[in-house]
Structure formats: C-alpha cells, structure tokens
Amino acid sequence: MATSNNILEINQEEFENYFETSKKPIILDFYSDECVPCEALAPKYEELANLFGDKILFLKIWRQKNRALAQKLGVFSSPTLIFYDINKNEVGKRLTGAIRKKDLIQQIKLLLGEEYVNQILASKPKQKREVDVIVLGGGPAGLTAGLYLGQAKLKTLVIDQDLPGGQVKITHMISNYPGTGEPISGWELAERMQKQVKEAGTEIISAVDVTKVQLNPKDHVVWIDDEIEIHSKAMILAMGSEPRKLNAIGEKEYSGKGISYCATCDGKYYENKDVVVIGGGNSAVEESLFLTKFVNSVTIVHQFDHLQANKTAQEEAFKNPKIKFIWNSEPRKFEKTPDGKMIVTIENVKTKEYSTIETDGVFVFVGYTPNLTLIKEELKKDQWGYVITNEEMATNIEGVYAVGDLRSKRFRQATIAVGEGTIAAMACEKYLSELKIKERELLGVQ
C-alpha cells in the first residue's frame, strides 16, 4: 500500500522482492503505531521521499506485524531507519528514536553524494511563517503554556528539538503529579500532555534543529533546519536544562560508551551487572532505586557524608540491599579496559586519598545547567546562569517569558513548571492584547 507517491508500505515477504530487484539505494523505516517518535519522523520522511524518491526507494514496514524481519535485521525499537546502497550493503549508521532531519539528510548524502544532495536542498524554496506566540521547548512548562494559549485562540507554535515531555518523559515513574490517582510513567504523562495541547489547537513541531533564535521586541524569530523562518510578537522560553557534566578525565570520551546520564534510557542494558552512580540528590537516589530493577548492585559515590535527596527516597535507598555508598568522594578519571569494564578513579575529598572502582557502567546525576546556548541576547541571569524573571515570568526583553528548569528559582519540579507555564501564557495573552490596543491607537483606529 502506498503511503505517498514516493513511499511504499510493504510487508516482510515483499521486502525480499524489493531488496533483490531494486536498482536504487533503499531506506527502510520500521515504525509502530501509537509511537510518538514515529509520528514525528513521518512528515520528514515523506518530505525527503518527495525530494529524492526518483533516486532512492523509500520503504515503510509496520514493525509489530513484521516481527520476524525486524528480529532478523536486529531492529528492537521504533522508529528505526536502515540505509542500503545500490549494492544492497548497509551503509552509515542506523537512526532510531527522535530522528532529526539533518541526520537523515546526512545518511542520504552517503547514498547519493554530498554535492547532489546539497544542490537539491538549495533549490527548495525557504518558508516564512507568522504566529502569535512561539513556545521554545516542549516540557511540562512549555506544553502547559501551549495548552492555555491554544484555548485562548492564539496562534501558537510549540517547538521542541527533541520529543515533547522534557525530563518528564525519561522519568521512570511519577507518583506526585496531582490528578493521576496513582503512579504514572513519565512517558505516558508526557503523551497525555501533548495530546491535550494538540486538541486545544496548538501546533507542535518536534525533533527538529533550531539553528538560530533572535529576540527582538515585537518581532521574535526562530529558524528551523535552516529552512523555516518563524516570526512572533511574543515568545516563551521553555528549553529546560541538561545534565551537568563532571569535567573529569575520560568523561567526554566515554559518554554514551559506558557513561550515561539517563537510567530510564540505558538501565536495561546493565541487567545483572554492577554500576556506579555519581551524585546524592533526588535524581541520583531515585534513579539508583530504578536501576536496582535490572542490576546486581549500585554503588553511589557522593561528595558529602550525607544525601540531599528527599527523605522517602533516602529511606528506600538505605534499606535496599543492592545499594551501597562511598562518601566524601568525587570522580577524577574514567578509563575503559579491553574487555569493556569501566575503571573509576575517585578522590576522598577529606583524606585526599585516591582509589579505583571497577564497574560495568557509570551513571552521572550531579544537577543540571540551563539550555540557553541558542540565545545570544543579553537575558538577565543569576550567578548560576538561570534566567531571572518577574512574577509574571517576564524577562528583561519585551515580549519574552521564561519558564521551567531554565528559570532562576529554588525548587524544580514538574508541578512547579506547569504553574509557571500557566502564568506565562496568561501574561502573554495580556501582553498581546495590550500591544494590539497600542498598535490600533498609533494607526488612529478606534
């Protein structure tokens, strides 16, 4: 069944025929239903199929109904894109999860050549759009703002460089979100939020590259994938924060290769193994408890002689037989052995003595830093780099608001972010109404 003029949806039997007879390179898309990353990929896949479908065979396969082929090809997640050259050799790297268009284009360049692909892309007309409000970031704060703005009938666009949900979507279970009635997975809560926002009339664009942001009073601009230029009179910054790095020797080299910053994402790969967790706050302790579902043991290395996590999490950690602690210590170096083990060199900050731990993997949870690298304008910030706002979430730049984990405040929780998104949306609506009145007065319109 054709899904578009340049994409064929096939089953595993048909794949063998196309694989043997096609005179073109092949891109194979394994997708699932009720899959948010798959939904985010679909329009990008179709757009590129329309551009390069005369040179490449674009295929889609429903993974649930074609499990045998998926297992044969080693596909275990949706979406997964596999690339074959004209000789049917797999080339480049497989793309999975929140697939960005720039990564897909890079793989197409391997199939068709960089010069040809750049020539086709350069011939595409640039797009320009105007909306009332741009919400940059799709975590709980950004989605809530999008919900309120949509219900206020303001033309609103939520843009997320990943998939909507922020830190919530990679949290294993959330038990303190009002109204859920019981613990709920972070992924499910994020999906519910996103669905509600869309139903309110707000558009969401996800898994894209925001290449530039410009904050000009009354005319804020965001560029997406170097192709779409979006203007708005108001903007809400909700890009959240990212895991803070230790800056220890070897951390950068082994990030994603033995060092992880997300237990929900990577914990399953350490089944029946031993891991080290760096940190002692809520994230470190709660993620350590989650890891005990898979691993043999968790060793928490903390710079102080006590935990900073909430009391309930502390009590659970102390009574869990799989968790042990090394106090007053910080990591100084990460190394990897030929057989794949991680060697963590730690220093006791009191005695100044060094020691090593051999482990299968390391998880780092030592706080976060605000995602503000895209913003070049002079936002007022606190000493840690978080954005300072007033009680209406307004920044020092006219028409620009900041909410969520990038905002300067004492506590960071999903429920707090939701409240901030509400306030910013209401303040934004008021600002735009007042701006409209001023513009009418300048034009002499009653």
Sequence and secondary structure as in RCSB ss.txt:
>XXXX:A:sequence
MATSNNILEINQEEFENYFETSKKPIILDFYSDECVPCEALAPKYEELANLFGDKILFLKIWRQKNRALAQKLGV
FSSPTLIFYDINKNEVGKRLTGAIRKKDLIQQIKLLLGEEYVNQILASKPKQKREVDVIVLGGGPAGLTAGLYLG
QAKLKTLVIDQDLPGGQVKITHMISNYPGTGEPISGWELAERMQKQVKEAGTEIISAVDVTKVQLNPKDHVVWID
DEIEIHSKAMILAMGSEPRKLNAIGEKEYSGKGISYCATCDGKYYENKDVVVIGGGNSAVEESLFLTKFVNSVTI
VHQFDHLQANKTAQEEAFKNPKIKFIWNSEPRKFEKTPDGKMIVTIENVKTKEYSTIETDGVFVFVGYTPNLTLI
KEELKKDQWGYVITNEEMATNIEGVYAVGDLRSKRFRQATIAVGEGTIAAMACEKYLSELKIKERELLGVQ
>XXXX:A:secstr
 EEETTEEE  HHHHHHHHHH SS EEEEEE TT HHHHHHHHHHHHHHHHHTTTSEEEEEEGGGGHHHHHHTT 
 SSSEEEEE TTS B S  EESS  HHHHHHHHHHHH HHHHHHHHHTS  EEEEEEEEEE  SHHHHHHHHHHH
HTT  EEEEESS TTGGGGG SEE   TTSSS EEHHHHHHHHHHHHHHTT EEEES  EEEEE  TT EEEEET
TTEEEEEEEEEE   EEE     BTTTTTBTTTEES HHHHGGGGTT EEEEE  SHHHHHHHHHHTTT SEEEE
E SSSS  S HHHHHHHHH TTEEEE SEEEEEEEE TTS EEEEEEETTT  EEEEEESEEEE S EEE  TT 
 S   B TTS B   TT B SSTTEEE GGGB  S   HHHHHHHHHHHHHHHHHHHHHHHHHHHHHTT  
